Amino acid sequence: MARLHDPWFLAAAGLAVLLLGLSKGGFVGIGALGTPLLALVISPVEAAAIMLPILIAQDVVGVWAFRRTWDRSILVIMLPGAALGVALAYLFASRVPEAAMQIALGGISILFAIRSLWMQRGGRVPAPANPPRWFGFAMGLASGITSQIAHAGQPPFQIYVLPRRLPRDLLVGTTAIFFAALNWIKVPAYLALGQFTRAHLLASLILMPIAIPSTLAGVWLVRRVNAERFYALIYWLMLLIGVKLVYDGI
């Protein structure tokens, strides 16, 4: 159960929501640190369940802003795979102990951090400019799995979509609508896992006021700080947290 009177929980949860808001405000990708950070003080499934209503609330702004600029073909290809990925991740979470979820979440965090640090240094993930439909389905599947476990579905999505070189607004709109739909797809899975408890929803509600101001802060900060150093700090922190989660799970 979420420990609403535990200062460590409140500190980790507040920072996790702050990172989600900064991510929505312009520091794309750093929101993936939120769930692993919160999983240091509560179980990974609880952490993801508390974050989900906040993500859904934040999605409303992006979907409304870009409701007329999105690529239907990408969603048709990727969302069925994402739904299957959510189902597979749910089956995994419902049948394994908490230690296994810690290892899975830690492993995803480590891979996300290593990939992000590598790409920050000029690395590239090879992918064709016009990838086949099966590849889009496979990346949707991977995005569904990582999103269900860690709310970290961006890398597989980007591997399929970025090589297509969509116009900026089309890319942002497609991303916003894909992840808004994916977050709603995850709701039945968390209901089936019994994670939308009164305590968890109360924690989400208490943390919700941080979401919008932190998003606005992200818009303000992204124009005023050295983004490269900020990202590097976040990804190294994610790497360390991932190692800690794997160690605890083992």
C-alpha positions as CSV (number, residue, x, y, z in Angstrom):
1,M,0.0,0.0,0.0
2,A,1.2,3.5,-0.8
3,R,2.7,5.0,2.4
4,L,1.1,8.4,2.4
5,H,2.6,9.3,5.8
6,D,6.1,8.1,4.9
7,P,8.4,11.1,4.1
8,W,10.6,8.9,1.8
9,F,7.6,7.9,-0.2
10,L,6.3,11.5,-0.5
11,A,9.8,12.7,-1.5
12,A,10.3,10.0,-4.2
13,A,6.7,10.4,-5.5
14,G,6.9,14.2,-5.7
15,L,10.2,14.0,-7.5
16,A,8.8,11.3,-9.9
17,V,5.8,13.5,-10.8
18,L,8.1,16.5,-11.2
19,L,10.2,14.5,-13.7
20,L,7.0,13.5,-15.6
21,G,6.0,17.1,-15.8
22,L,9.4,18.3,-17.0
23,S,9.3,15.6,-19.6
24,K,5.9,16.8,-20.8
25,G,7.2,20.3,-20.8
26,G,10.1,19.7,-23.1
27,F,12.7,17.4,-21.5
28,V,11.5,14.5,-23.5
29,G,12.4,11.1,-22.1
30,I,13.3,12.0,-18.5
31,G,9.9,11.0,-17.3
32,A,11.0,7.4,-17.7
33,L,13.0,7.9,-14.5
34,G,9.8,8.4,-12.5
35,T,8.6,4.8,-12.0
36,P,12.1,3.4,-11.2
37,L,12.6,6.2,-8.7
38,L,9.3,5.5,-6.9
39,A,10.0,1.8,-7.0
40,L,12.9,2.3,-4.6
41,V,10.4,2.9,-1.8
42,I,7.4,0.8,-2.9
43,S,6.8,-2.2,-5.2
44,P,7.3,-1.6,-9.0
45,V,3.7,-2.4,-9.8
46,E,2.4,0.0,-7.1
47,A,4.7,2.7,-8.4
48,A,3.5,2.3,-12.0
49,A,-0.1,2.2,-10.9
50,I,0.2,5.5,-8.9
51,M,1.9,7.2,-11.9
52,L,-0.7,6.0,-14.5
53,P,-3.6,8.4,-13.5
54,I,-1.2,11.3,-13.5
55,L,0.1,10.4,-17.0
56,I,-3.5,10.1,-18.2
57,A,-4.3,13.6,-16.9
58,Q,-1.2,15.0,-18.5
59,D,-2.1,13.4,-21.8
60,V,-5.2,15.5,-22.1
61,V,-3.2,18.7,-22.9
62,G,-1.1,17.0,-25.6
63,V,-4.0,15.3,-27.3
64,W,-6.1,18.4,-27.4
65,A,-3.3,20.6,-28.7
66,F,-2.4,18.1,-31.5
67,R,-5.8,16.5,-32.2
68,R,-5.6,17.5,-35.9
69,T,-2.0,16.5,-36.6
70,W,-1.4,12.8,-36.3
71,D,-0.5,9.9,-38.6
72,R,-3.4,7.4,-38.7
73,S,-1.3,4.7,-40.4
74,I,1.3,4.5,-37.6
75,L,-1.4,4.1,-34.9
76,V,-3.1,1.4,-36.9
77,I,0.1,-0.5,-37.2
78,M,1.5,0.0,-33.7
79,L,-1.4,0.1,-31.3
80,P,-2.5,-3.6,-31.8
81,G,1.1,-4.6,-31.0
82,A,1.1,-2.3,-28.0
83,A,-2.1,-3.8,-26.7
84,L,-0.6,-7.3,-27.0
85,G,2.5,-6.1,-25.2
86,V,0.5,-4.8,-22.4
87,A,-1.3,-8.1,-22.1
88,L,1.9,-10.0,-22.0
89,A,3.4,-7.7,-19.4
90,Y,0.3,-8.1,-17.3
91,L,0.6,-11.9,-17.5
92,F,4.2,-11.6,-16.4
93,A,3.4,-9.2,-13.5
94,S,0.5,-11.4,-12.3
95,R,2.6,-14.6,-12.1
96,V,6.0,-13.5,-10.8
97,P,7.1,-12.3,-7.3
98,E,8.0,-8.7,-6.6
99,A,11.7,-9.5,-6.9
100,A,11.3,-10.5,-10.5
101,M,9.4,-7.2,-11.2
102,Q,12.3,-5.3,-9.6
103,I,14.8,-7.0,-11.9
104,A,12.6,-6.4,-14.9
105,L,12.1,-2.7,-14.1
106,G,15.8,-2.3,-13.2
107,G,16.8,-4.0,-16.5
108,I,14.5,-1.7,-18.6
109,S,15.9,1.3,-16.7
110,I,19.5,0.2,-17.4
111,L,18.9,-0.4,-21.1
112,F,17.0,2.9,-21.5
113,A,19.8,4.8,-19.8
114,I,22.6,3.2,-21.8
115,R,20.7,3.8,-25.1
116,S,20.0,7.4,-24.2
117,L,23.7,8.1,-23.2
118,W,24.9,6.4,-26.3
119,M,22.6,8.4,-28.6
120,Q,23.5,11.6,-26.7
121,R,27.1,10.9,-27.9
122,G,26.1,10.6,-31.5
123,G,25.1,6.9,-31.6
124,R,22.2,5.9,-33.9
125,V,19.9,2.9,-34.0
126,P,19.9,1.6,-37.6
127,A,16.4,1.4,-39.1
128,P,15.1,1.7,-42.7
129,A,13.4,5.0,-43.7
130,N,10.3,3.1,-44.7
131,P,10.2,0.1,-42.3
132,P,7.8,-2.8,-43.0
133,R,4.5,-3.2,-41.2
134,W,5.7,-6.2,-39.2
135,F,8.5,-4.1,-37.8
136,G,6.0,-1.4,-36.6
137,F,3.9,-4.1,-35.0
138,A,7.0,-5.5,-33.2
139,M,8.1,-2.1,-32.0
140,G,4.5,-1.5,-30.8
141,L,4.7,-4.8,-28.9
142,A,8.0,-3.8,-27.3
143,S,6.6,-0.4,-26.4
144,G,3.5,-2.0,-24.8
145,I,5.7,-4.3,-22.6
146,T,8.1,-1.6,-21.5
147,S,5.3,0.9,-20.9
148,Q,3.2,-1.5,-18.8
149,I,6.2,-2.3,-16.6
150,A,7.9,1.0,-16.4
151,H,6.0,3.7,-18.4
152,A,9.1,3.7,-20.7
153,G,7.7,2.9,-24.1
154,Q,9.4,5.8,-26.0
155,P,12.5,4.0,-27.3
156,P,10.7,1.2,-29.3
157,F,8.2,3.8,-30.6
158,Q,11.0,6.1,-31.7
159,I,13.0,3.3,-33.4
160,Y,10.0,2.8,-35.8
161,V,8.7,6.3,-36.2
162,L,11.8,8.7,-36.2
163,P,13.3,7.2,-39.4
164,R,10.1,8.2,-41.3
165,R,11.1,11.9,-40.8
166,L,7.6,13.1,-40.1
167,P,7.0,16.9,-39.9
168,R,7.4,18.2,-36.4
169,D,3.7,18.7,-35.5
170,L,2.8,15.4,-37.1
171,L,5.4,13.6,-35.0
172,V,4.5,15.3,-31.8
173,G,0.8,14.7,-32.4
174,T,1.2,11.1,-33.3
175,T,3.4,10.5,-30.2
176,A,0.8,12.2,-27.9
177,I,-2.1,10.2,-29.3
178,F,-0.2,6.9,-29.3
179,F,0.8,7.2,-25.7
180,A,-2.5,8.6,-24.6
181,A,-4.2,5.5,-26.1
182,L,-1.6,3.2,-24.7
183,N,-2.1,4.6,-21.2
184,W,-5.8,3.9,-21.4
185,I,-5.1,0.4,-22.7
186,K,-3.1,-0.2,-19.5
187,V,-6.0,0.7,-17.2
188,P,-7.8,-2.8,-17.4
189,A,-4.4,-4.5,-16.7
190,Y,-3.9,-2.5,-13.5
191,L,-7.5,-3.0,-12.5
192,A,-7.0,-6.8,-13.0
193,L,-3.8,-6.6,-10.9
194,G,-5.9,-4.9,-8.1
195,Q,-3.7,-1.9,-8.1
196,F,-6.3,0.9,-8.3
197,T,-6.9,0.8,-4.6
198,R,-8.3,3.6,-2.6
199,A,-4.8,4.4,-1.2
200,H,-3.2,4.4,-4.6
201,L,-5.8,6.6,-6.1
202,L,-5.6,9.0,-3.1
203,A,-1.8,9.1,-3.6
204,S,-2.3,9.9,-7.3
205,L,-4.8,12.7,-6.4
206,I,-2.5,14.2,-3.8
207,L,0.4,14.2,-6.3
208,M,-1.8,15.6,-9.2
209,P,-1.3,19.3,-8.4
210,I,2.5,18.9,-9.0
211,A,1.8,17.7,-12.6
212,I,0.7,20.9,-14.3
213,P,3.1,23.3,-12.6
214,S,6.0,21.0,-13.3
215,T,5.0,20.8,-16.9
216,L,5.0,24.6,-17.1
217,A,8.4,24.6,-15.3
218,G,9.7,22.3,-18.0
219,V,8.6,24.7,-20.7
220,W,10.4,27.5,-18.9
221,L,13.6,25.6,-18.0
222,V,14.2,23.9,-21.3
223,R,15.0,27.3,-22.8
224,R,17.3,28.3,-19.9
225,V,19.5,25.4,-18.9
226,N,22.2,23.4,-20.5
227,A,19.9,20.5,-21.7
228,E,22.8,18.2,-22.6
229,R,24.3,18.2,-19.1
230,F,20.8,17.9,-17.6
231,Y,20.0,14.9,-19.7
232,A,23.3,13.3,-18.9
233,L,22.7,13.7,-15.2
234,I,19.3,12.2,-15.4
235,Y,20.4,9.2,-17.5
236,W,23.3,8.4,-15.2
237,L,20.9,8.6,-12.3
238,M,18.6,6.2,-14.1
239,L,21.4,3.8,-14.7
240,L,22.4,3.8,-11.0
241,I,18.7,3.3,-9.9
242,G,18.4,0.5,-12.4
243,V,21.4,-1.3,-11.0
244,K,20.1,-0.8,-7.5
245,L,16.7,-2.3,-8.5
246,V,18.3,-5.3,-10.1
247,Y,20.6,-5.8,-7.1
248,D,17.6,-5.6,-4.7
249,G,15.7,-8.1,-6.8
250,I,18.5,-10.6,-6.9
